[in-house]
């Protein structure tokens, strides 16, 4: 009936990007790749390999310039997971067409579900299952889970709630006839699409904030303990123990939490109103 693809881009070169992180460090060089693979192995990969529903394929897209050393590391991380497929392509300019080509050549199901996740983030162990619950033979419907968590991992571990509309965890259900896939738009441009629902039943994602993010800053809020989430957001054992032991007490960042709460709610309300008023129309 349907095929579900989870799709992640990794180190794809983009001629439109300024090749620096938010800390003015080089983007996509060996140092960046080493750190990103470490994040991938400890946060992203465990959360996906431990999904309660394994009825999906995960497509990972790497740049064709990826070194042999890093290719070996990638293979070591993935191991024998047969629903994970890797592709090495010529950067972002051919990313979308590579996805479409894979769909055309390999998927005959009547419907297609595509979800996206960044290589340094986590999803709830029921994420795949929750997305598939929304399937009802829709010709075209985007699903925006707007509630999640965010975790700063340096210089301190700080964990908080977050609401993010048109976020990097969007999914798309569509008929498999000349499909667009969820990567048809960058995530914040899904605001132009009227065939989209916002879902708030469960917090299904955890964004990871670190020094080599290109843009993101920590804007979580609330007194959330890692030990209340660790059975739902599966990360490596060593990282889970470190977060639990080193998480910054709420008493040391309560004012930042309040400021973030006001900011997140203001941005969410603003975007919801603009969407309702048709400001984002195509």
Backbone torsions as a table, in degrees:
resi	resn	phi	psi	omega
1	UNK	NA	-51.0	176.7
2	UNK	-140.2	158.5	172.1
3	UNK	-120.9	133.1	-178.5
4	UNK	-109.4	123.0	177.4
5	UNK	-115.3	128.4	168.8
6	UNK	-98.8	129.1	-170.4
7	UNK	-126.8	130.2	-178.0
8	UNK	-131.7	130.5	169.9
9	UNK	-94.6	150.2	-177.1
10	UNK	-116.9	-95.0	-175.0
11	UNK	-105.5	34.7	-177.3
12	UNK	-67.2	128.4	179.7
13	UNK	-75.6	138.7	-178.6
14	UNK	-128.5	114.8	-178.5
15	UNK	-62.5	-16.3	-179.0
16	UNK	-87.9	-9.3	-177.2
17	UNK	-88.9	143.3	163.3
18	UNK	-75.9	124.4	-168.7
19	UNK	-83.0	54.7	178.4
20	UNK	-138.6	148.6	173.2
21	UNK	-81.0	-179.9	178.9
22	UNK	-64.8	-20.4	178.4
23	UNK	-97.1	15.4	179.3
24	UNK	62.7	31.5	173.0
25	UNK	-97.4	156.4	-178.0
26	UNK	-62.4	141.6	-179.6
27	UNK	-103.5	135.1	174.7
28	UNK	73.4	9.4	175.8
29	UNK	-83.3	-175.9	-176.0
30	UNK	-61.9	-39.1	179.1
31	UNK	-63.9	-43.9	177.5
32	UNK	-60.4	-45.4	-176.3
33	UNK	-65.7	-41.3	178.2
34	UNK	-59.4	-46.6	-178.5
35	UNK	-69.0	-38.9	-178.3
36	UNK	-67.3	-37.5	176.9
37	UNK	-66.8	-33.2	176.2
38	UNK	-65.3	-44.3	176.7
39	UNK	-63.4	-43.1	179.7
40	UNK	-59.5	-46.0	-177.2
41	UNK	-68.2	-32.9	-174.0
42	UNK	-95.8	-24.5	-176.5
43	UNK	-116.7	-61.4	-172.1
44	UNK	-68.9	-55.2	-173.8
45	UNK	-59.0	-46.2	179.4
46	UNK	-61.9	-36.1	-177.8
47	UNK	-67.3	-28.7	-178.6
48	UNK	-90.4	-40.0	-180.0
49	UNK	-68.5	-16.7	178.8
50	UNK	-104.5	22.8	176.2
51	UNK	-62.6	139.5	179.3
52	UNK	-68.1	-27.2	177.1
53	UNK	-112.0	113.7	-176.8
54	UNK	-98.3	15.5	179.9
55	UNK	-83.8	67.4	178.5
56	UNK	-161.9	164.3	170.7
57	UNK	-118.4	143.1	179.1
58	UNK	-110.6	118.0	179.5
59	UNK	-102.2	121.1	-179.6
60	UNK	-111.2	125.4	-176.4
61	UNK	-112.5	118.4	179.1
62	UNK	-114.0	158.1	178.3
63	UNK	-74.1	147.4	-179.2
64	UNK	-64.7	-16.6	178.9
65	UNK	-86.3	2.8	179.6
66	UNK	-56.3	131.4	-176.2
67	UNK	-68.9	158.8	177.9
68	UNK	-63.5	-34.5	177.9
69	UNK	-61.5	-44.9	-179.6
70	UNK	-71.8	-32.7	175.7
71	UNK	-62.3	-39.6	178.4
72	UNK	-65.5	-39.9	178.8
73	UNK	-65.0	-40.5	178.3
74	UNK	-60.5	-47.3	180.0
75	UNK	-62.2	-37.0	179.4
76	UNK	-65.4	-41.4	-180.0
77	UNK	-65.5	-46.4	-175.4
78	UNK	-69.8	-37.2	178.3
79	UNK	62.0	-131.9	-174.6
80	UNK	-102.3	24.1	177.3
81	UNK	-70.1	106.6	-173.2
82	UNK	-82.7	-4.7	174.8
83	UNK	-100.1	13.7	175.6
84	UNK	-110.8	127.2	-177.9
85	UNK	-125.4	136.0	-178.9
86	UNK	-110.2	145.4	179.0
87	UNK	-134.6	141.2	178.0
88	UNK	-120.0	110.5	-169.9
89	UNK	-127.2	171.8	-175.0
90	UNK	-88.0	60.0	171.2
91	UNK	79.5	-177.9	-177.2
92	UNK	-59.7	-33.2	-177.8
93	UNK	-57.6	-24.5	-178.9
94	UNK	-112.2	10.2	-176.5
95	UNK	-60.8	-56.3	-176.9
96	UNK	-60.8	-43.8	-178.5
97	UNK	-66.8	-29.0	176.7
98	UNK	-67.5	-39.6	177.1
99	UNK	-64.0	-49.1	-179.3
100	UNK	-59.9	-41.0	179.0
101	UNK	-60.7	-42.9	179.3
102	UNK	-62.3	-43.6	179.8
103	UNK	-61.5	-48.2	-177.9
104	UNK	-61.2	-36.7	-174.8
105	UNK	-88.6	-17.7	-170.8
106	UNK	-127.7	-12.5	-172.5
107	UNK	-122.1	118.5	-179.7
108	UNK	-108.6	-2.1	-179.4
109	UNK	-58.4	150.2	-177.1
110	UNK	-67.2	-31.7	-178.9
111	UNK	-124.9	153.7	-178.8
112	UNK	-127.5	132.1	170.5
113	UNK	-114.0	128.2	175.1
114	UNK	-125.2	134.7	177.5
115	UNK	-125.7	153.8	179.5
116	UNK	-121.0	149.7	172.3
117	UNK	-150.1	139.7	175.0
118	UNK	-77.2	155.4	-171.3
119	UNK	-73.5	-5.3	-179.7
120	UNK	-116.8	12.1	-178.9
121	UNK	-112.0	173.2	-178.5
122	UNK	-124.7	156.0	171.2
123	UNK	-126.6	154.3	176.1
124	UNK	-59.3	148.8	-177.1
125	UNK	-62.3	-19.2	178.6
126	UNK	-101.5	10.5	-174.9
127	UNK	-55.1	-53.8	-177.7
128	UNK	-58.6	-44.2	-178.9
129	UNK	-63.8	-41.6	-178.8
130	UNK	-65.8	-38.2	177.6
131	UNK	-64.3	-45.2	-177.3
132	UNK	-66.5	-23.4	176.0
133	UNK	-62.5	-24.5	-178.2
134	UNK	-84.1	-6.8	-178.8
135	UNK	-68.7	127.0	178.1
136	UNK	-149.0	43.2	178.5
137	UNK	58.1	38.8	178.4
138	UNK	-74.3	140.3	176.4
139	UNK	-69.4	-33.7	-179.4
140	UNK	-167.3	113.5	178.9
141	UNK	-151.8	122.4	175.3
142	UNK	-92.0	142.2	-177.9
143	UNK	-119.3	118.2	-176.9
144	UNK	-113.7	100.4	175.5
145	UNK	-79.2	103.6	-168.5
146	UNK	-88.1	-8.8	-177.6
147	UNK	-110.4	132.8	178.6
148	UNK	-158.6	-155.0	177.2
149	UNK	-131.0	165.9	174.4
150	UNK	-139.5	142.3	-175.1
151	UNK	-129.2	117.2	170.6
152	UNK	-85.5	130.9	-176.1
153	UNK	-111.5	-5.2	175.4
154	UNK	-155.5	143.5	0.2
155	UNK	-76.4	-12.5	177.0
156	UNK	-128.1	155.7	171.6
157	UNK	-82.9	115.0	176.7
158	UNK	-129.3	128.7	-175.5
159	UNK	-120.7	134.1	178.7
160	UNK	-153.0	168.4	172.9
161	UNK	-74.9	160.2	175.3
162	UNK	-157.0	142.0	168.1
163	UNK	-113.5	133.2	-177.0
164	UNK	-144.5	109.2	179.5
165	UNK	-85.6	142.5	-175.1
166	UNK	56.9	56.3	-171.4
167	UNK	-97.5	177.6	-176.9
168	UNK	-77.6	15.1	179.9
169	UNK	-118.4	21.4	-177.1
170	UNK	-66.5	148.5	174.3
171	UNK	-122.9	159.5	179.2
172	UNK	-136.5	127.6	170.9
173	UNK	-103.0	131.6	179.2
174	UNK	-155.2	160.3	174.4
175	UNK	-72.3	140.0	-176.3
176	UNK	-83.2	63.0	174.9
177	UNK	-132.4	103.9	-172.9
178	UNK	51.5	55.6	-174.7
179	UNK	-65.8	153.6	177.9
180	UNK	-95.2	-37.2	-173.5
181	UNK	72.1	162.8	-175.6
182	UNK	-65.8	-20.0	179.4
183	UNK	-87.0	9.4	174.6
184	UNK	-58.5	-37.7	174.8
185	UNK	-114.9	150.7	160.2
186	UNK	-65.3	152.6	-165.0
187	UNK	-58.0	-38.7	-176.1
188	UNK	-74.5	-10.1	177.6
189	UNK	-88.3	-3.6	172.9
190	UNK	-66.4	-10.7	175.9
191	UNK	-60.3	-20.9	-179.9
192	UNK	-81.7	-12.2	-172.7
193	UNK	-91.0	118.9	178.9
194	UNK	-73.6	-24.1	-177.8
195	UNK	-87.3	66.4	-174.3
196	UNK	-144.5	139.3	174.9
197	UNK	-118.8	148.2	176.2
198	UNK	-102.9	126.7	-174.7
199	UNK	-110.9	135.1	-176.9
200	UNK	-134.3	14.2	-175.3
201	UNK	-66.2	-33.5	-174.0
202	UNK	-150.4	144.5	176.9
203	UNK	-79.2	110.4	-167.4
204	UNK	-108.7	-0.3	-177.1
205	UNK	-142.3	160.2	178.3
206	UNK	-139.3	109.8	178.3
207	UNK	-85.2	139.3	-176.9
208	UNK	-107.0	124.0	-176.2
209	UNK	-106.9	124.1	-175.8
210	UNK	-145.1	178.2	-173.9
211	UNK	-66.8	-25.4	-176.9
212	UNK	-101.2	17.2	166.7
213	UNK	-62.4	142.1	177.8
214	UNK	-71.8	-38.5	-174.7
215	UNK	-132.5	-44.6	-164.3
216	UNK	-58.1	141.7	172.3
217	UNK	-122.4	156.5	179.5
218	UNK	-70.4	125.9	177.3
219	UNK	-138.4	34.2	177.8
220	UNK	-79.0	165.8	179.4
221	UNK	-148.2	160.3	174.5
222	UNK	97.7	155.6	-178.0
223	UNK	-91.5	83.6	-176.1
224	UNK	-108.3	126.5	179.0
225	UNK	-94.8	136.3	-179.4
226	UNK	-60.0	-34.5	-176.7
227	UNK	-67.8	-11.2	174.6
228	UNK	-88.0	-12.1	-177.3
229	UNK	-113.6	-18.7	-167.0
230	UNK	-63.7	-21.7	178.1
231	UNK	-85.2	-10.9	179.3
232	UNK	-105.4	-32.5	176.9
233	UNK	-110.9	98.4	-170.6
234	UNK	-85.3	118.4	173.5
235	UNK	-121.1	178.1	-179.9
236	UNK	-62.9	152.2	-178.5
237	UNK	-58.5	-41.7	-176.6
238	UNK	-66.0	-38.4	179.4
239	UNK	-71.2	-42.3	-179.9
240	UNK	-58.8	-43.7	179.3
241	UNK	-65.6	-38.1	-178.4
242	UNK	-67.8	-42.1	178.1
243	UNK	-61.3	-47.0	-177.1
244	UNK	-61.7	-39.0	-177.4
245	UNK	-79.7	-31.7	-170.9
246	UNK	-110.5	3.8	-178.1
247	UNK	-59.1	132.2	-178.2
248	UNK	-66.7	128.0	179.2
249	UNK	-58.7	142.9	-177.7
250	UNK	-58.9	-31.3	-178.8
251	UNK	-61.0	-20.1	-178.6
252	UNK	-93.2	-5.9	178.7
253	UNK	-141.2	22.5	-176.9
254	UNK	-60.8	-35.6	-179.3
255	UNK	-69.5	-40.9	174.7
256	UNK	-60.9	-39.3	178.1
257	UNK	-59.1	-45.6	179.6
258	UNK	-62.7	-45.6	179.4
259	UNK	-61.9	-42.6	178.9
260	UNK	-65.8	-39.5	178.6
261	UNK	-57.3	-48.2	-179.1
262	UNK	-64.3	-40.2	180.0
263	UNK	-66.1	-48.8	-177.4
264	UNK	-62.2	-43.7	-179.3
265	UNK	-67.2	-36.8	179.7
266	UNK	-66.0	-45.1	-180.0
267	UNK	-64.9	-42.7	179.5
268	UNK	-60.7	-48.5	-179.2
269	UNK	-62.6	-41.9	-180.0
270	UNK	-59.7	-45.2	-178.3
271	UNK	-70.6	-36.2	178.1
272	UNK	-64.5	-41.7	179.0
273	UNK	-66.0	-42.9	179.2
274	UNK	-62.9	-39.3	177.8
275	UNK	-64.0	-43.8	-179.2
276	UNK	-64.2	-36.2	-177.4
277	UNK	-84.1	-4.4	178.0
278	UNK	81.5	17.6	-179.8
279	UNK	-63.1	-31.1	-174.6
280	UNK	-91.9	11.3	-177.1
281	UNK	-56.5	148.1	-179.8
282	UNK	-60.8	NA	NA
